[in-house]
């Protein structure tokens, strides 16, 4: 995708992501408290009549052609509707520059991979083709097995479980390798003792007792 966008001057390759803040979210912090007097957390609430949004989102797009960042703030957390509005705003700005294709690289967040957003992009591209003007969107998402998602942490948890599951599946193989190395070392040690005639079952000692076949330091010189 990078080489393809670089070969077409009317294409723009962009890397998109977003973040958001909530004035009602409790901070994930630790705090000291006296013994038997734990600190009590009070859930923030919105006063009656307060019409300000509870959250603020910031969408950003890093352009590969200019290295500049396109930012857009909106009320509320990221959802499909705000994502559609951001994509429409970006396409209008790129079309004004004479760009015809917007190569979009983003992750598989819920508000990126939702059916609503996919339908919006398809409808947008159809309008651009029919009109013959505008900027089409060509999505290049991350593979599902390496991407993270912000669906309440579910995809991260599933990915973590997959990784740990793979490690657990590989654990028996690792033990086999370790045991094989130990067995190889033990066999090498036994082969060395056999070459020196120090093993009681060595052919050279078939006519002797096991005690007589052992060295004096092991038998205490009793032989």
N, C-alpha and C positions, 0 to 999 in steps of 0.2 A: 504493500500500500504506500509506503514512503517513497519508493522508487517511482511508482506510478504517478503519484501526485507531483513529484518533482519534474517528471517528464511533460506535464501539461501545465502551461502557465495560467490557464483559467481554472485550475483546481486549487483548493486550499485544504491542507491537512491540519486538523485541529485536535488537541487533546482536552477533553472536557471532564470537569468534576465539580462538586459543590460541597458546601458545608452549611450548617445551620446552628443557631443558638436559640435557647428557650429561657425566658425569664422565670419560668416556673420549675425548671429542672433543678434537682438538688445536686450540689457538687459532690463528686466522688473523692472525698478527703478523709483523712484520719485526724483525730483530735484527742488531746489529753483530757482526762476528767478525774475528779476526786473519787476515791474509793467509795463504793456504795451510792454514788451520786452520778450515774451515767448522764451524759449529755443528751438532751431531748431535741429531736429534730422536728421542726414545725413545717408542715407542708405549705408551700406558698399558695396563696389564693388570689384571685383577681377581685378587686373591690367592685361592688355593684355600680354599674354605670361606666366602668372602664371599657372603652372601646378600642384601646390599643391592641395590636396583635400579640399573641402569646409567644410567637417565635418569629425569627428572621432568617431568611435563607440568602446565600450568596452563590450564584452560579458563575463559573469561570471557564474560559476557553483560551488555551495557549495556542497561538498560531505558529505553525512551523515555518511559514514563509517570511514573516516579519519578526517573529520572536516576541510579539506584543501579546498582552493579556486583555481579553474582552470580559468585563465584569458586569453583572446585573444583579441587583438586590430585589427581593420580593418579600412580601409578608407571608408568614406561615412556614412550615417545614417543607422540604422538597416532596412534591407529589407529581403525578402524571400531568396535571393541568399546568403547573408552573414550569415543568420541563418542556411542554409543548410551546408555551409562551416564549421561553428562552430560545428554543430552536427557531421559531418564527422570527424573532428579533435578529438572531445571527444571520439567517438567510437573507433578510432584507438588507442588512448592512453589507454582506458579501456581494449580493446582486448589484448593489449600487456601485461597487468597485469593478463590475464586469466579470465576476466569478460565476462559473456555471455549475460547478460541482463542489460540494462541501464534504470532504472525507472525514468522518467523525469517528474518533477513537474514544471509547468510554468503557466503564466497567458494567457489570451486570446487576446494578442496583435495581430495586423493585420498580422505581419510577423511570428506569431506562428500558427494562425488559418487559414492561407491562404490555398487555394486548392493546390497551388504549393508545399508548405512545407509538407502537408499531403501526397501528392503523392510521394514526395521524401522519406519520412519515410517508406511508404508502400513498395516502390521499394527496399530500403535499407534492410528492414527486409526479403524480398524475396531472395535477393542475399545471405544474411547470412544463411538462411535456406538451400538454394541449395548447398552452399559451405561447410556448416557444421562448419565453423569457423567464428569468428567475434563476434560482440556485437550487439544484437538487441535493439531496442528502444521501450519502453513501456510508452506511454504518459499518464500522469495523469493531465489533465487540470482543471482549476477552473470551478465551475458551472457558467453558463451564468448570473444568477440573482445576483451573489455576486461578480463577477469578474470585474475589471476595464480594460479598453483598451486604447491604445494610438493611436486610429484612429482619430487623429485630435481633440480629446476630445469628440467625438460624443457619445461614450458609457457612458462616465462619465456624460454627459448632460442628456442622456436618463435615466440613473440610478437615477440622481438627480431629474428629473421630476417624475419618478416613486415613489420615496420616498415622495416628496412633494404632489404628487397626493394621495398617501395613507394617508398622514396626513390630507389633505383636506377631504378625504372620511370619516376619523374617526372623524372629527370635529363635525358633527351633533350628533354623538353618545355621544361625550364628553358633548355637551350642554344638551342633554337629561339627562345625569347622574347628572349634576350640577342642572338643574331645578328640578329633582326628589328629590334631597337632600333638596333644598330650600322649595319645597312643603311639604316634610315630616316634616321639622322644623316648617313650618307655621301651619300645621295640629296639631302638638303637642302643639303649643302655644294656638291654639283655643280650643283644648281639655282641657287644663289647665284652661282657662277662663270659659269654660262651667261648669267644675266641681265646680268652685267657684261661679257659678250663676251670672256671670258678662256679659253674652251675652243676648241681648234684645230678641232673639228668643228662649231662654231656656224655656222648658216646665213649670218650676216653676213660670214663669212670664207671663204666657199667659193672665192673667187678669190685668196686669199692662201695663203702657205705656213704650215705649222705653226709655224715659228720666228717668222715675222712676227706671228702671232696671239698669241704669248706676251708678257707684260710684259717691260720692259727688265731688271728685277731678276732675272728668271729666265734671260734670254738673255745677260746680261752686256753689254747695250748693243750687241751685234753687229749687230742689225738696223739 
